[in-house]
Amino acid sequence: MGPRRATKADLHDVEVLLQSYSIPVGGIHSEAVQFHVSRDKTGLLGCAGIEVFGDTVGLLRGIAVAERARRAGLAALLVSALVADVRLRGIATLVVGTKTAAGYFSRLGFTPVDRVAVPPGLLASREFDGASFGDTPLLKADL
Ligand SMILES: CC(C)(COP(=O)(O)OP(=O)(O)OC[C@H]1O[C@@H](n2cnc3c(N)ncnc32)[C@H](O)[C@@H]1OP(=O)(O)O)[C@@H](O)C(=O)NCCC(=O)NCCS
């Protein structure tokens, strides 16, 4: 139940969950993107991923919790598990792009950041595939 690192066997369910909320799935099978997941016996409850750029910056992506598991703190737990993992690898800053959940990430300590202030490579993530990417608000948190 508790968050754990995803294995390849989890990724199909992750993709299905993300697609059900229209969250981009481009590149999620690549080794550059690592997920934490939580499951129960009936399936995937939630997921949160990170794509690392350079040595110190990570893009938080692919965060979703199934309706039946919402408002129990699961998304916060998944993000905490990811943060603990990447801190040990030297990641010092997390960025997230969201059109619908800026308020949620503010509660987790993220603050708005200008596009020019994030590494250009990060903006090339497949998370941002699609014509309407240009106006996706970005937020960041220093760990
Ligand atoms: C956002 C999401 C991951 C939160 O999952 P969760 O496990 O229910 O989150 P938590 O239990 O940690 O926190 C729940 C709180 O966040 C709030 N919240 C949920 N979605 C929110 C949003 N889009 N904006 C602001 N607050 C939000 C809830 O109202 C709840 O508030 P409360 O504690 O005052 O009742 C989940 O609602 C979801 O999967 N949404 C659809 C996909 C999505 O928007 N993903 C983020 C895209 S970047």
The ligand as an SDF file (V2000), in Angstrom:
LIG
                    3D

 48 50  0  0  0  0  0  0  0  0999 V2000
   -4.2550   16.3870   -7.1400 C   0  0  0  0  0  0  0  0  0  0  0  0
   -4.3630   14.9440   -6.6110 C   0  0  0  0  0  0  0  0  0  0  0  0
   -3.1310   14.1640   -7.0600 C   0  0  0  0  0  0  0  0  0  0  0  0
   -4.4150   14.9870   -5.0730 C   0  0  0  0  0  0  0  0  0  0  0  0
   -4.4520   13.6530   -4.5940 O   0  0  0  0  0  0  0  0  0  0  0  0
   -4.8680   13.3130   -3.0550 P   0  0  0  0  0  0  0  0  0  0  0  0
   -4.1810   12.0450   -2.6730 O   0  0  0  0  0  0  0  0  0  0  0  0
   -6.3330   13.3730   -2.9170 O   0  0  0  0  0  0  0  0  0  0  0  0
   -4.1860   14.5450   -2.3040 O   0  0  0  0  0  0  0  0  0  0  0  0
   -3.9550   14.7040   -0.7280 P   0  0  0  0  0  0  0  0  0  0  0  0
   -4.8390   13.7440    0.0030 O   0  0  0  0  0  0  0  0  0  0  0  0
   -2.4940   14.7040   -0.4840 O   0  0  0  0  0  0  0  0  0  0  0  0
   -4.5160   16.1860   -0.5210 O   0  0  0  0  0  0  0  0  0  0  0  0
   -5.9140   16.4140   -0.6600 C   0  0  0  0  0  0  0  0  0  0  0  0
   -6.1870   17.9040   -0.5590 C   0  0  0  0  0  0  0  0  0  0  0  0
   -5.7440   18.5480   -1.7780 O   0  0  0  0  0  0  0  0  0  0  0  0
   -6.8180   19.2870   -2.3260 C   0  0  0  0  0  0  0  0  0  0  0  0
   -6.7300   19.2580   -3.7930 N   0  0  0  0  0  0  0  0  0  0  0  0
   -6.9340   18.2040   -4.5830 C   0  0  0  0  0  0  0  0  0  0  0  0
   -6.8140   18.5740   -5.8730 N   0  0  0  0  0  0  0  0  0  0  0  0
   -6.5320   19.8920   -5.8640 C   0  0  0  0  0  0  0  0  0  0  0  0
   -6.3010   20.8490   -6.8880 C   0  0  0  0  0  0  0  0  0  0  0  0
   -6.3510   20.5060   -8.1950 N   0  0  0  0  0  0  0  0  0  0  0  0
   -6.0110   22.1200   -6.5130 N   0  0  0  0  0  0  0  0  0  0  0  0
   -5.9730   22.4770   -5.2150 C   0  0  0  0  0  0  0  0  0  0  0  0
   -6.1940   21.6050   -4.1920 N   0  0  0  0  0  0  0  0  0  0  0  0
   -6.4800   20.3340   -4.5250 C   0  0  0  0  0  0  0  0  0  0  0  0
   -8.0610   18.5570   -1.8460 C   0  0  0  0  0  0  0  0  0  0  0  0
   -9.1740   19.4120   -1.8980 O   0  0  0  0  0  0  0  0  0  0  0  0
   -7.6710   18.1670   -0.4450 C   0  0  0  0  0  0  0  0  0  0  0  0
   -7.8570   19.2690    0.4050 O   0  0  0  0  0  0  0  0  0  0  0  0
   -8.2720   19.0730    1.9720 P   0  0  0  0  0  0  0  0  0  0  0  0
   -7.0940   18.3610    2.6130 O   0  0  0  0  0  0  0  0  0  0  0  0
   -8.4230   20.4900    2.4570 O   0  0  0  0  0  0  0  0  0  0  0  0
   -9.5050   18.2580    1.9790 O   0  0  0  0  0  0  0  0  0  0  0  0
   -5.6530   14.2450   -7.0860 C   0  0  0  0  0  0  0  0  0  0  0  0
   -6.7730   15.0810   -6.7900 O   0  0  0  0  0  0  0  0  0  0  0  0
   -5.6670   13.9260   -8.5720 C   0  0  0  0  0  0  0  0  0  0  0  0
   -5.1890   12.8500   -8.9820 O   0  0  0  0  0  0  0  0  0  0  0  0
   -6.2000   14.8360   -9.3950 N   0  0  0  0  0  0  0  0  0  0  0  0
   -6.2980   14.5930  -10.8490 C   0  0  0  0  0  0  0  0  0  0  0  0
   -4.9320   14.6260  -11.4960 C   0  0  0  0  0  0  0  0  0  0  0  0
   -4.1670   15.9110  -11.2110 C   0  0  0  0  0  0  0  0  0  0  0  0
   -4.7310   17.0110  -11.2200 O   0  0  0  0  0  0  0  0  0  0  0  0
   -2.8420   15.7390  -10.9940 N   0  0  0  0  0  0  0  0  0  0  0  0
   -1.9420   16.8280  -10.7840 C   0  0  0  0  0  0  0  0  0  0  0  0
   -1.5130   17.2970  -12.1290 C   0  0  0  0  0  0  0  0  0  0  0  0
    0.0330   18.1100  -12.0540 S   0  0  0  0  0  0  0  0  0  0  0  0
  1  2  1  0
  2  3  1  0
  2  4  1  0
  2 36  1  0
  4  5  1  0
  5  6  1  0
  6  7  2  0
  6  8  1  0
  6  9  1  0
  9 10  1  0
 10 11  2  0
 10 12  1  0
 10 13  1  0
 13 14  1  0
 14 15  1  0
 15 16  1  0
 15 30  1  0
 16 17  1  0
 17 18  1  0
 17 28  1  0
 18 19  1  0
 18 27  1  0
 19 20  2  0
 20 21  1  0
 21 22  1  0
 21 27  2  0
 22 23  1  0
 22 24  2  0
 24 25  1  0
 25 26  2  0
 26 27  1  0
 28 29  1  0
 28 30  1  0
 30 31  1  0
 31 32  1  0
 32 33  2  0
 32 34  1  0
 32 35  1  0
 36 37  1  0
 36 38  1  0
 38 39  2  0
 38 40  1  0
 40 41  1  0
 41 42  1  0
 42 43  1  0
 43 44  2  0
 43 45  1  0
 45 46  1  0
 46 47  1  0
 47 48  1  0
M  END
$$$$
